[in-house]
Amino acid sequence: MPRPFAQSAAPSGTLRFSVLGPLTVHRDDRALPLGPLKQRVVLATLLGSANSPVSVDALTDAVWQEEPPRTARKNLQVYVSALRALLADDDRDRPRLTHTGGGYVLRVAEDELDLLRFRSLVRAAEGQEPRTAARLLRQALDLWQGPPLGDDLRQSPRLAEEAERLELRHLTAYESWAEAELELGGAPAVVEGLRDLVERHPLRERLRSAWMGALSGSGRQAEALAAYDDYRQLLARELGLEPGGAMAARYRMILAGDVRAGEGAAARPPAVLPPDLVDFTGHGEELRRLTDLLEDDGAGRIVMLSGPAGAGKTTLAVRAAHLLGDRFADGRLCVSLRDADGRTRSPATVLAELGERTGQAGLSGPEAWREWLAEHHVLVILDDVPDERAVRPLLPCGGRGRVLLTARGQLGGLAPVHRVPVPPLGTAESVQLLAGLVGQGRVRADREAALRIVRACGGSPLAVRVSGMRLAVLRHIPLWEFADRLTDPAGALDELTSGDVSVRRWLAHGWEALPQEWGRDVERLAAGTGEGPFGLTEAAEALGCDEQHAVRVVEALIGAGMVTSPCGEVTAHAAEYELPHLIRLYARGSRLPGTPVPT
């Protein structure tokens, strides 16, 4: 029978909640009866977001796999009422389970819920020296009592996803603990525990690398070399890949008889990256092409993602960098070439940040940076590049380093560069992203309004995400009402703001960087070409010039990222061009107050 997780002395009647194993609630040492399956699903969902509101839509999605019954809301009220009575605590000032404007909140202290305690210990271990980190991580791992949430609750797709996320956190913590122990020379304590995990997660490279180090550190070099060879063959067979740089380095050290190979010498390389979005959606083809280019040693050293503001370039770049962590033994980092207000940062400022992040503080200049980049197997994302001059001194001339650029324009003055255009999201992908933010049930209830919202966002992941963030806060607003707001051109950009995230401000950064004449040209195209694609004749009429001049204007705006054109070879007269929807709205007058209007 599952026991309450380890704890310090507590007053009589204290509740202990556990989700790192079967779902249980203990009052002192007595397990409480948690009721029927659907009621337990409600409790598990609330505990997964302890101390934060969980909407009725989210609970409905968790409890009913298919279409919920008409009585779903009433049934939820019954389950919540039963849980409120079960968890009643006389010495608390207010009930544990309450209803707010945003949904239901289950209030739990850190020492009452094993998941909260686990997260706290793992955070505390970050950045600590090995002995302290190993101790804290061991305490965190000791909280686990089996597969999270048990088999019965995983019948709910929402809870199955939550259990999968928890298992990944457990695995990551175990890897960190193993690496800290190896640095302390504790290979024998690590080796047997890792064997089972390696068998269950055979393609997990960081885990396999730690196991190799543990075998080597225990004097079992032959087994360590065999473990590498098995993994190399498995990776080639399943994915057509070779082991990453960190693992290959550990293999070479073991082969050479270096005793440090079992003491964390091949620890995970540093990463200074924004977090990867858990709800990353769409752009699968672009992601595959991007990772292929970055992994291909013969493909060149510079890759660029291009697309209009809000297209998802940075998100895509960061996703690729996280996926390729094991391919860059010396680390990954991301540096923006614009400041928070959209202004271009000086090369000296960017160079100073690169030096600081790579441990090369005081770089003497671009040549010293290029020399370091050539000598290290790193992936460097240079984000939101405004023009060629801002980035040219930072690019590699050869060697081992890779650079991934993101830019709204095409940066036609850079060569050789592998360019990957980032197109708008498709309708289905946009709806999927919106549903992940506002809840599947809310989208199912009014799918037509959801379609109107994403179409009004023009396939921009940023606009869809901001819409979802806004609707997740404004739960009282029906989707159809928000869709009506977005389909009003005069006020659409006013609605695409959530907290400090503003689509209009994002667009303004790119607009202000345009030459004044180009800004006027975009305005003329927006006013004179209507919605959807337009041809060269329409462009010439809108611009008030002949077609020979119009083609030069349109091609300049393509280079600036303000106009898109189809892939594939066609003549300029046969081509169709398009202003991205949000740029069209902005150009028609939806600017920030105070932004100068081109004249």
ABEGO torsion letter per residue (X at the ends): XBBBBBBBBBBBGBBBBBABEBBBBBBEABBBBAEBAAAAAAAAAAAAABGBBBBAAAAAAAABABBBBAAAAAAAAAAAAAAAAAABBAABABBABBBBAAEBBBBBBAAABAAAAAAAAAAAABGBBAAAAAAAAAAAAAABAEBBGEAAAAABAAAAAAAAAAAAAAAAAAAAAAAAAAAAGAAAAAAAAAAAAAAABAABAAAAAAAAAAAAAAGBAAAAAAAAAAAAAAAAAAAGBBBBAAAAAAAAAAAAGBAAAAAGAABBBBBBBBBBBAABBEGAAAAAAAAAAAABAAAEABBBBBEBBGAGAAAAAAAAAAAAAAABAAEBBBBBABBAAGBBBBAAAAAAAAAAAAGABGBAEAAAAAAAAAABBBBBBBBGBABAAAAAAABBAEEABBBBBBBABAGAABOBBBBBBBBBBBAAAAAAAAAAAAEAAAAAABAAAAAAAAAAAGGBAAAAAAAAAAAAABAABBAAAAAAAAABAAAAAAABBBEABBAAAAAAAAAAABBAAAAAAAAAAAAAAEBEBBBAAAAAAAAGBBAAAAAAAAAAAAAAGABBBBBEBBBAAABBBBBBAAAAAAAAGBBBBGBBBBX
